[in-house]
Amino acid sequence: MLIGLNRVIDYIEDHLTDDLSLEKISEYAGVSDYHFRKIFIYLSGLTLSEYIRNRRLSEASMDLLHGEKVTDVAFKYGYQSMDGFTRAFKKWGGFLPSDVMRKGISKSFPKLSFIITVKGGSNMEFRIEDKSAFNLVGVSKRVPMQFEGVNNEIVKLAESITDEQKEEMHSLQNIEPYEIVNASYEADANFLKEEGDLTHLIGILTTENQVSNLLEKVTVDAYTWAIFPSEGPFPSTLQETMAKVYSEWLPSSNYEVINAPAFSFTKMDKVKNDYAYGEVWIPVRKRLR
């Protein structure tokens, strides 16, 4: 995984002045656009678009320092107008592009490089499980992509579930985990701008195929699943587990993420408030050496 990430960084570096290809970046990453974005932000602390913008403006600053014209530099790094470039540069650097040429001041943002850091005293429990094909059945909605905080559209989706829908889901549920799950899939491809939606489904797992028009059905093929349990304060423990999956476990494992629905569930403790047991299920396959 780390070799793949560094290869993607090299690809971005070689194409900073080009229209970066979404398909090529995904191909280099070896995972879906959505999952690569999650891996990138958990490892680097930056969104992919922030990183690309910072690198472009850093290189633009060096070009200006070496005497290139502001207009040439602006168009070189994909800006369609001088005003747009000037605003972006000022916001990034705190000074105008012309200041670089007149005063010799500059700013840099180095190219990223991913390495493994071995951390002690922190174990991550997981299990690998092969699962036959099944259906995700429930209510779904296109919601904005959001990596942090509460997604209000998902909250509204949960609140919209009727008693009749709950009853049908309960009657169809016949395979593990016997819990209400939150699944996400079909993320928009417009990830360079960190915009777009994905489909979020709240429902159950079943092998039944007959579903009423009250519910959505999504068929999931037979896959290998990496399953990560967590127990502690909700929702922080579940969110931390998800972060560790992408920032620690995946880079050092022999697995890569498959472009298929991932899901999670939580079981709130009946005694301790805001305390829950949860699991994150990620579809994976062995990486090719």
C-alpha positions in Angstrom: 0.0 0.0 0.0 2.7 2.5 0.9 4.6 1.7 -2.3 1.3 2.4 -4.2 0.8 5.7 -2.3 4.3 6.9 -3.1 3.8 5.9 -6.7 0.6 8.0 -6.8 2.5 10.9 -5.2 5.2 10.6 -8.0 2.5 10.5 -10.6 0.9 13.7 -9.2 4.3 15.3 -9.1 5.0 14.5 -12.8 1.6 16.0 -13.8 1.2 19.1 -11.7 0.9 21.3 -14.8 -1.5 18.9 -16.5 -5.2 18.1 -16.1 -4.8 15.3 -13.6 -6.6 12.1 -14.8 -9.1 10.8 -12.3 -8.9 7.3 -13.8 -5.1 7.2 -13.6 -4.9 8.3 -10.0 -7.4 5.6 -9.1 -5.5 3.0 -11.1 -2.3 4.0 -9.3 -3.9 3.8 -5.9 -5.4 0.4 -6.6 -8.6 1.2 -4.7 -11.8 3.1 -5.5 -11.6 6.9 -5.6 -13.6 7.2 -2.4 -11.5 4.7 -0.5 -8.2 6.3 -1.7 -9.5 9.7 -0.5 -10.1 8.2 2.9 -6.7 6.6 3.0 -5.0 9.8 1.9 -6.6 12.1 4.4 -6.1 9.6 7.3 -2.4 9.2 6.5 -1.5 12.8 5.5 -4.0 15.0 7.4 -4.8 16.7 4.1 -7.5 16.2 1.5 -6.1 15.2 -1.9 -7.3 18.4 -3.4 -5.5 20.4 -0.7 -2.3 18.6 -1.3 -2.4 19.1 -5.1 -3.3 22.7 -4.7 -0.5 23.3 -2.2 2.1 21.5 -4.4 1.0 23.5 -7.5 1.2 26.9 -5.6 4.6 25.9 -4.1 6.0 25.1 -7.5 4.4 28.4 -8.9 6.2 30.3 -6.1 9.6 28.8 -7.2 8.9 29.6 -10.8 8.1 33.2 -9.9 11.3 33.4 -7.8 13.3 32.2 -10.9 11.9 35.1 -12.9 8.9 33.6 -14.8 6.1 35.9 -15.7 3.0 35.8 -13.4 0.6 35.3 -16.4 2.7 32.4 -17.7 2.9 30.7 -14.2 -0.9 31.2 -13.6 -1.8 29.4 -16.8 0.9 26.8 -16.4 -0.7 25.5 -13.2 -4.2 25.5 -14.5 -5.7 28.8 -13.5 -8.0 30.3 -16.1 -7.6 33.9 -14.9 -5.0 36.1 -13.2 -7.6 37.1 -10.6 -8.2 33.4 -9.7 -4.5 32.7 -9.4 -3.8 35.8 -7.4 -6.5 35.1 -4.9 -5.4 31.5 -4.5 -1.8 32.4 -4.1 -2.5 35.2 -1.6 -4.7 32.8 0.5 -2.0 30.1 0.4 1.2 32.2 0.9 -0.1 35.4 2.6 1.5 37.6 -0.1 0.9 38.4 -3.7 2.6 36.7 -6.7 4.1 40.1 -7.6 5.8 40.2 -4.1 7.8 37.1 -5.0 9.3 38.9 -8.0 9.7 42.3 -6.4 10.8 41.4 -2.8 12.3 37.9 -3.3 10.0 36.3 -0.7 8.7 32.9 -1.2 7.1 29.9 0.5 7.3 26.1 -0.1 5.3 23.0 0.4 7.4 19.9 0.0 6.3 16.7 -1.8 4.9 14.1 0.5 6.6 10.7 1.1 4.8 7.9 3.0 6.8 5.7 5.4 5.9 3.1 8.0 6.3 4.2 11.6 6.2 1.3 14.0 4.2 2.3 17.1 4.4 0.4 20.4 1.7 -0.3 23.0 -1.2 -0.3 20.6 -2.8 -3.5 19.3 -5.5 -3.5 16.7 -8.0 -6.4 16.9 -9.4 -7.7 13.6 -10.5 -10.9 11.9 -10.7 -12.0 8.2 -13.9 -13.7 7.1 -15.1 -15.0 3.7 -18.7 -14.3 3.1 -21.1 -15.6 0.4 -23.1 -13.1 -1.7 -25.9 -11.3 0.1 -28.2 -8.4 -0.2 -28.2 -5.1 1.7 -31.8 -4.2 2.2 -33.0 -0.9 3.7 -33.6 2.7 3.1 -31.1 4.7 1.1 -30.3 8.3 0.1 -27.7 10.3 -1.8 -25.9 12.3 0.9 -22.9 14.7 0.7 -19.5 13.1 1.2 -18.2 14.0 4.7 -15.2 12.5 6.4 -15.6 14.2 9.8 -18.4 15.2 12.1 -22.1 14.4 12.0 -23.6 14.1 8.6 -27.0 15.7 9.1 -28.5 14.1 5.9 -27.7 10.6 7.3 -29.4 11.6 10.6 -32.5 12.7 8.6 -32.5 9.4 6.7 -32.5 7.5 10.0 -35.3 9.6 11.3 -37.4 8.9 8.1 -37.6 5.1 8.6 -41.2 4.0 9.2 -42.4 1.2 11.5 -43.5 -0.7 8.4 -40.0 -0.5 7.0 -38.5 -1.6 10.3 -40.9 -4.5 10.5 -40.0 -5.7 7.0 -36.3 -5.4 7.5 -36.6 -7.4 10.7 -38.5 -10.2 8.9 -35.8 -10.4 6.2 -32.7 -10.3 8.4 -31.2 -13.9 8.3 -27.4 -13.7 8.3 -24.7 -12.2 10.5 -24.3 -9.6 11.6 -27.8 -9.5 12.9 -27.7 -5.8 13.4 -28.9 -2.6 11.7 -25.9 -1.5 9.5 -24.8 1.7 7.9 -23.4 1.1 4.4 -21.9 3.5 1.9 -21.2 3.0 -1.9 -21.4 4.7 -5.3 -19.4 7.8 -4.4 -19.2 10.5 -7.1 -16.0 10.6 -9.1 -15.5 14.3 -8.6 -13.0 13.8 -5.8 -10.3 16.3 -6.9 -12.6 19.1 -5.8 -13.6 17.2 -2.6 -17.2 17.5 -3.8 -20.1 15.2 -4.6 -22.4 12.6 -3.0 -22.5 9.0 -2.1 -25.3 6.6 -1.4 -25.8 5.8 2.2 -28.0 2.8 3.2 -29.4 2.0 6.6 -30.6 -1.6 6.7 -29.8 -5.2 7.2 -28.1 -8.2 5.6 -30.2 -11.0 4.0 -30.1 -13.8 1.5 -33.7 -13.1 0.6 -34.5 -11.7 -2.8 -38.1 -10.8 -2.5 -38.3 -7.2 -1.2 -41.2 -4.8 -1.3 -41.1 -1.4 -2.9 -40.8 0.1 0.5 -37.1 -0.8 0.7 -34.0 -0.7 -1.5 -32.0 -3.8 -2.3 -28.3 -3.9 -3.2 -26.6 -7.1 -4.1 -23.1 -7.6 -2.7 -20.9 -10.3 -4.3 -19.0 -12.9 -2.4 -15.9 -11.2 -0.9 -13.3 -11.5 1.8 -14.0 -9.1 4.7 -11.7 -7.5 7.2 -13.7 -6.9 10.4 -12.6 -4.5 13.1 -14.4 -4.6 16.5 -14.4 -1.6 18.9 -15.8 -0.9 22.3 -15.9 2.5 24.1 -17.4 6.0 24.0 -19.7 6.6 21.0 -19.1 7.8 18.4 -15.4 8.6 19.0 -14.3 5.0 19.4 -15.9 3.9 16.1 -14.4 6.9 14.3 -11.0 6.2 15.7 -11.2 2.6 14.6 -12.1 3.6 11.1 -9.1 6.0 11.1 -6.7 3.3 12.2 -8.0 0.9 9.6 -6.9 3.3 6.8 -3.8 4.9 8.5 -2.3 1.9 10.2 -3.7 -1.4 9.3 -4.1 -1.2 5.5 -0.6 0.3 4.8 1.1 -2.6 6.8 -1.2 -5.4 5.8 -1.2 -7.7 2.8 -4.7 -6.5 1.8 -6.2 -3.8 -0.4 -9.7 -2.4 -0.4 -12.2 -3.6 -3.0 -14.6 -1.1 -4.7 -17.7 -2.4 -3.0 -20.1 -1.4 -0.2 -18.4 -1.2 3.2 -20.6 -1.1 6.4 -20.5 -0.7 10.1 -22.9 -1.2 13.1 -23.0 -0.1 16.7 -24.8 -1.6 19.7 -25.4 0.9 22.4 -24.8 -0.2 26.0 -28.0 -0.4 28.0 -26.3 0.8 31.2 -23.6 3.1 30.2 -24.7 6.2 28.3 -22.8 7.1 25.1 -21.0 3.7 25.3 -21.2 1.1 22.5 -19.8 -2.0 20.9 -19.2 -1.6 17.1 -17.7 -3.3 14.1 -16.4 -2.0 10.8 -16.6 -4.4 7.8 -14.3 -3.6 4.9 -14.3 -5.7 1.7 -10.7 -6.6 0.8 -8.5 -8.9 -1.3 -4.9 -10.0 -1.1 -2.5 -7.6 -2.7 -0.6 -8.8 -5.7 3.2 -8.8 -5.0 
